[in-house]
Amino acid sequence: MGQVLSICSSKSKEKKVVNEKPTVKPKPAVNVQKPAKAITKASSPPRTGRKLAETGNTSNKEHLSPTEAARVAAEKRNIEKKKGNGKLGRQLEKERAKPMKEHLQDISTQRQQEREQIKWD
C-alpha cells in the first residue's frame, strides 16, 4: 500500500505562537474638581410639612378615620339625593325606594294591561 494522504497534509506542522496578552486601554483622564465653598444663607427655621386634609376644606377640623370619612360622605350624598326637585324628582325617589318585589309586580301588571288592550278580530 502506498502513502496515505490526509486532508490536513497541506497545512504546515509548525504551530504559530500567538501572544494572548490582553491589551490594556488607557483610562481617560478624570477631571477632579474641588467642591466649591458652600454659600451660607441666613438660617431659617425648618419648615414643617402639612397634610392635604389640613387645608381647611374639610367640614370637620378633627382627623377622621377612613371609615368615618366614607360614612360622612355617604350621608352627604344621601341628603343631596333626597332633595328631589319638582314632580319628576319625587317620582324618581318613589321608584328608587320601591323594593324589587313591588317593581316586578308593577311590570307584570303593565304587561297584563297591554295584553288586554289587544283586540283580536
QUIJO-V840153 format. One record per residue. RES is the residue in one small letter. SS is DSSP state (H for helix, E for strand, - for the rest). PSI is psi in whole degrees, 0 to 359 (999 if undefined). D_LAST is the distance of its C-alpha to the last C-alpha in Angstrom with 2 decimals. Layout:
[[RES	SS	PSI	D_LAST] [RES	SS	PSI	D_LAST]]
//
This chain:
[[m	-	153	118.91] [g	-	197	118.99] [q	-	147	117.91] [v	-	121	114.36] [l	-	135	112.79] [s	-	165	110.13] [i	H	327	107.40] [c	H	8	108.92] [s	H	337	112.32] [s	H	344	111.90] [k	-	147	111.53] [s	-	152	114.66] [k	-	353	115.65] [e	-	136	116.54] [k	-	135	114.04] [k	-	136	113.44] [v	-	124	113.90] [v	-	133	111.27] [n	-	116	111.73] [e	-	36	108.70] [k	-	134	109.63] [p	-	138	106.67] [t	-	135	106.95] [v	-	122	107.03] [k	-	139	105.29] [p	-	138	106.99] [k	-	140	105.09] [p	-	148	104.18] [a	-	133	106.22] [v	-	124	104.47] [n	-	114	105.09] [v	-	118	105.72] [q	-	140	105.30] [k	-	139	106.77] [p	-	137	104.31] [a	-	156	104.70] [k	-	136	105.93] [a	-	134	103.16] [i	-	123	102.73] [t	-	128	102.99] [k	-	166	100.73] [a	-	127	101.07] [s	-	131	99.68] [s	-	154	96.57] [p	-	145	95.16] [p	-	136	92.53] [r	-	141	89.03] [t	-	143	86.59] [g	-	167	83.02] [r	-	150	80.11] [k	-	156	76.76] [l	H	330	73.59] [a	H	343	72.56] [e	H	14	75.69] [t	H	349	74.63] [g	-	2	73.68] [n	-	347	69.96] [t	-	153	69.11] [s	-	329	68.61] [n	-	130	70.80] [k	-	337	74.36] [e	-	158	74.71] [h	-	133	73.65] [l	-	147	70.45] [s	-	161	69.66] [p	H	323	66.66] [t	H	321	64.58] [e	H	319	65.50] [a	H	321	64.72] [a	H	321	61.27] [r	H	315	60.67] [v	H	318	61.78] [a	H	321	59.57] [a	H	321	56.52] [e	H	318	57.25] [k	H	317	57.50] [r	H	320	54.16] [n	H	319	52.54] [i	H	316	53.99] [e	H	326	52.81] [k	H	325	49.32] [k	H	347	49.12] [k	-	52	50.04] [g	-	118	46.40] [n	-	123	46.74] [g	H	185	44.21] [k	H	316	40.76] [l	H	322	39.36] [g	H	320	42.39] [r	H	319	41.89] [q	H	320	38.21] [l	H	318	39.27] [e	H	321	41.97] [k	H	317	39.59] [e	H	321	37.35] [r	H	329	40.43] [a	H	342	41.84] [k	-	140	38.85] [p	-	166	39.46] [m	H	324	37.27] [k	H	314	35.73] [e	H	321	34.45] [h	H	316	33.18] [l	H	324	31.13] [q	H	318	29.75] [d	H	318	28.65] [i	H	317	26.85] [s	H	322	25.03] [t	H	322	23.95] [q	H	319	22.67] [r	H	320	20.55] [q	H	319	19.13] [q	H	322	18.29] [e	H	321	16.55] [r	H	322	14.36] [e	H	330	13.57] [q	H	338	12.64] [i	-	124	9.81] [k	-	131	6.48] [w	-	137	3.82] [d	-	999	0.00]]
//
